[in-house]
Every structure is written in C-alpha cells, then in structure tokens.
Amino acid sequence: MSSIPSTEVIKTIIGGPSDFGAGWIIILISSFITIALAVVGLYKWGYEKINERRKFLQKTLLLVIGTNIENFKVVLGSPVFINKIGEYDEFIFTNKYFYTQALVDPRGKIALYSITIKDEDFNPVLHIGGSSLSVTLGKTKFSDLVEHEPIKTYKRGGDHGGFDFYTEIHFFGRPGHYLEYGFSVNENGCGTFDYIPRSFLDDTPDNPTELATFRSKTYINTYTVIGHITLEEIETEKIEFGPKHSQIWHLNEWRTAIYN
C-alpha cells in the first residue's frame, strides 16, 4: 500500500488547492489581527500608565507653602492620618505614587510640606522657588548638591533597628523665595540606604570620608519646603520629614515594600 503524501492529507482536511490557499490566507489574517490587537492593547496600557503618572506629577506641582489645608485636600483627597505636633497639626496623605506630609498652623495655613516617593518609576522634578535649581526624586543624589552647603543636617536611627532618616536643610536666598528646603532619604519611601556610615549608628561625630561615601551612594527620595516654622520647633518635636514607620505599618504598606 503506497503512502499518501502529507500535503495530500492536509488538502483533504482543509480542502482542494484553492481552498488550501484560502485556508492559509485566513490563518495569516487571523494571526495578524491577533498581533495587531495585542500591540494596540499594549499601546493603550502604556498610554494610560503614562497619562496616569503625568496626572500625579501635576499634583506635586500644585502644592504650595502658605496655602490653606483645604487646598491640599482638594488636590490629594482625604488625609489618612492627622496628628498634633506642638501647636501644629500634621496631615499625612497617600496615593499610588507618593506620600505627602503637611504641617498646618492654627490658622489652617501650610507651614511645611514634604513629598516622599513610593514608586521607583515616579520621579517628579521639583524646582527650588523660582530658580533653575531642581531635584529629581529618586534620581538626584546628595552629592549632586555639591555646590550648596547645608545649614543643618538631621539623622536618626530607627527604634525598630536599622536607620530611619537623614536630611539636609538648605537655604538658597532669593532664588528659593527665602524659604528653607529639606532634602532627605526616608526609609519608608522608595530607595534604601545602600551605605550607612558607622558614625550614624554609633551617634559619634561624622567621619568626613564616610559621609562623602554616603552622599555619593544615596538618592534623595523626600523633598520638603519649610515656611513659617523654625528649625528649633522641628528639632524639639523630633519631626521626621515624610511618613513615619508606625504610620506605614498601620497602613500595611510595608508589606508592599517588602514583597513587591
């Protein structure tokens, strides 16, 4: 019994010569449509993602010192925490991309606010007053501020172990609208402490070499604008720029940071 060529078997299944060609055309067209739909879907997803991020970037630009807390609520929604720090009320807001901390005076005006990123792909460019100076959260390192010396620094180890917080306070004069600015790395934001000087943990005088290494390895993830509130008030109350570990714990957002 002679064997039947495989092409004849295929033709028998899907039809004769003309049907055979038409069948392959249909298969090719279907494959093309499937690929095209996948490309369109991917493009739509990417566009929506970029558009969403752009909307949240716009929110960071709408936050202004000295405005009423109600303006922050319009931009950021309802706060997740309201605390009392001395004569100030502290509001903590959160969304998909960043945390916002706001200190409000008894008149309801913003005396200080901080933005802490929580997504490594969310990198707002935040300008210093009306100047050309700016920082990009998650991209700018402390060593990039080399032309400007801080007027004060804060550092604090964590009660739960590790290290919580480091910030540098800068004053730029008129270009910065005569406000003070804090640039920080907050453990609860995006980014980690790749290098921590031993002096930070031992509470000994800073070692210049260790500090230089820390500043060259560490990205700024928190931007703070300080209005009519003194550094003494901040230091007395041991305020931390950005969200605190206990707040993140209560929100269960530490789980996302660990398991993502």
C-alpha positions in Angstrom: 0.0 0.0 0.0 1.5 3.2 -1.1 1.8 6.0 1.4 -0.2 9.2 0.8 1.9 12.4 0.8 1.4 14.6 3.8 0.4 17.6 1.6 -2.5 15.5 0.2 -3.7 14.7 3.7 -3.7 18.4 4.6 -5.5 19.2 1.4 -8.1 16.5 2.1 -8.7 18.0 5.6 -9.0 21.7 4.6 -10.0 21.4 1.0 -8.6 21.4 -2.5 -5.8 23.5 -3.9 -7.9 26.7 -4.0 -9.3 26.0 -0.5 -5.9 25.1 0.7 -4.5 28.6 -0.2 -7.6 30.4 1.1 -7.2 28.5 4.4 -3.6 29.7 4.9 -4.7 33.2 4.0 -7.3 33.1 6.7 -4.8 31.8 9.2 -2.3 34.5 8.3 -5.0 37.2 8.5 -6.2 35.9 11.9 -2.7 35.8 13.2 -2.1 39.4 12.0 -5.3 40.6 13.7 -4.3 38.9 16.9 -0.9 40.5 16.9 -2.4 43.9 16.0 -4.9 43.7 18.8 -2.1 42.8 21.2 0.0 45.7 20.0 -3.0 48.1 20.3 -3.7 46.8 23.8 -0.1 47.2 24.9 0.0 50.7 23.5 -3.3 51.6 25.2 -2.0 50.2 28.5 1.3 52.2 28.2 -0.5 55.4 27.3 -2.9 55.1 30.2 0.1 54.4 32.5 2.0 57.4 31.3 -1.1 59.6 31.4 -1.9 58.4 35.0 1.7 59.2 36.1 1.5 62.6 34.4 -1.7 63.5 36.4 0.1 62.6 39.7 3.1 64.6 38.7 0.8 67.6 38.2 -0.5 67.1 41.7 3.1 67.6 43.1 3.3 71.0 41.3 0.0 72.2 42.8 1.3 72.0 46.4 2.3 75.4 47.7 3.6 76.7 51.0 1.3 79.1 52.9 -1.9 77.9 51.2 -4.9 76.6 53.1 -5.0 72.9 54.1 -8.3 72.7 52.2 -6.4 73.2 49.0 -4.2 70.2 49.8 -7.4 68.1 50.4 -8.8 69.1 47.0 -5.5 68.0 45.3 -4.7 65.0 47.4 -8.0 63.7 48.8 -8.7 62.8 52.4 -5.7 62.5 54.8 -5.0 59.1 56.3 -3.5 60.5 59.5 -4.0 63.7 61.5 -1.6 64.2 64.4 -0.7 67.0 66.8 2.9 68.2 66.9 3.2 71.1 69.3 0.9 73.9 68.0 0.8 72.3 64.6 -1.5 69.7 63.0 0.3 67.1 60.9 -1.6 65.7 57.9 -0.4 62.6 56.1 -1.8 61.9 52.6 -1.0 58.8 50.5 -1.7 57.7 46.9 -0.3 55.2 44.5 2.9 57.1 43.8 3.8 59.3 46.8 3.2 60.4 50.4 2.6 64.0 51.4 3.2 65.3 54.8 1.8 68.7 55.7 2.2 70.8 58.9 -0.6 73.2 59.4 -0.5 76.2 61.8 -3.5 77.3 63.9 -4.8 79.5 61.1 -5.1 76.4 58.8 -2.1 77.5 56.6 0.6 75.2 55.4 3.8 75.8 57.3 5.7 72.9 55.9 5.1 70.1 53.4 7.1 67.1 52.3 6.7 64.8 49.2 8.1 61.2 49.6 8.0 58.9 46.5 6.9 55.3 46.9 7.4 54.1 43.3 10.9 53.9 41.8 9.5 54.9 38.3 7.8 58.0 39.7 10.4 60.8 39.6 9.0 64.3 39.9 11.3 67.2 39.1 10.8 69.7 41.9 12.1 73.2 41.5 13.6 75.4 44.2 11.4 78.5 44.3 11.5 80.4 41.0 15.1 79.4 40.2 16.5 77.0 37.7 17.7 74.7 40.6 15.8 71.5 41.0 16.0 67.9 42.3 14.5 64.8 40.8 13.3 62.5 43.5 14.8 59.0 43.2 17.4 60.3 40.7 19.3 63.1 42.4 22.0 62.1 44.9 23.0 64.1 47.9 26.4 64.5 46.3 24.7 66.3 43.4 24.1 69.2 45.8 27.9 69.8 45.9 27.7 73.5 45.1 25.5 74.1 48.1 26.4 73.5 51.8 23.6 72.5 54.1 22.9 74.9 57.0 21.9 71.9 59.2 21.7 68.1 59.0 19.5 65.6 60.8 20.0 61.9 61.1 18.2 59.3 63.2 18.4 55.6 63.7 15.2 53.5 63.9 13.7 52.3 67.1 13.0 49.0 65.2 16.6 48.7 64.1 18.4 49.9 61.0 18.3 53.6 60.1 15.2 55.7 59.5 16.0 59.1 58.3 18.7 61.6 57.0 18.1 65.1 55.8 20.0 68.2 54.8 18.5 71.7 55.2 19.4 74.2 52.6 18.8 77.9 52.2 19.0 79.5 48.7 18.0 83.1 49.5 16.0 85.0 47.0 16.1 82.3 44.2 14.4 80.0 46.8 11.8 82.6 47.8 13.7 82.9 51.1 12.3 79.5 52.2 14.3 76.7 53.6 14.4 73.3 51.8 14.9 69.8 53.2 16.3 67.0 51.0 16.0 63.6 52.7 16.2 59.9 52.4 13.3 58.4 54.4 13.3 54.6 55.0 9.6 54.5 54.3 9.9 55.9 50.8 11.3 54.4 47.6 15.0 53.6 47.8 17.2 52.2 50.5 20.3 53.0 52.5 23.0 51.3 50.4 25.7 52.6 52.7 25.3 53.9 56.3 28.3 55.5 58.0 29.2 53.8 61.3 29.0 57.2 63.0 25.3 57.4 62.1 24.6 54.3 64.1 27.1 54.9 66.9 26.0 58.5 67.3 29.6 59.7 67.1 31.0 62.7 65.2 30.6 62.4 61.5 33.5 60.9 59.6 34.0 63.1 56.5 35.1 60.2 54.4 32.2 58.0 55.4 29.7 60.9 54.9 31.1 61.6 51.4 30.6 57.9 50.5 27.1 58.0 51.9 26.2 61.2 50.0 27.6 59.7 46.7 25.6 56.4 47.1 22.3 57.7 48.4 19.4 59.1 46.4 17.0 61.8 47.7 13.5 60.4 48.0 11.9 63.2 50.0 11.6 66.9 49.2 10.5 69.4 51.9 9.6 73.1 51.8 9.8 74.9 55.1 7.7 78.0 55.6 7.0 79.9 58.8 8.2 77.3 61.2 11.6 77.3 62.9 14.2 74.5 62.8 14.1 74.6 66.6 10.4 73.7 66.6 11.1 70.8 64.2 14.1 69.6 66.2 12.3 69.9 69.6 9.4 67.8 68.4 11.8 65.4 66.6 9.7 65.6 63.5 10.6 63.3 60.6 10.2 64.6 57.0 7.8 62.3 55.3 5.8 59.4 56.8 6.9 57.6 59.9 7.4 53.8 60.2 4.5 53.5 62.5 2.2 55.1 60.0 3.3 52.9 57.2 2.9 49.9 59.5 -0.7 50.8 60.3 -1.4 51.2 56.6 0.1 47.8 55.9 2.1 49.4 53.1 5.3 48.0 54.5 4.1 44.7 53.0 4.1 46.2 49.5 7.6 47.5 50.0 8.9 44.1 51.2 7.1 41.7 48.9 7.0 43.6 45.6 
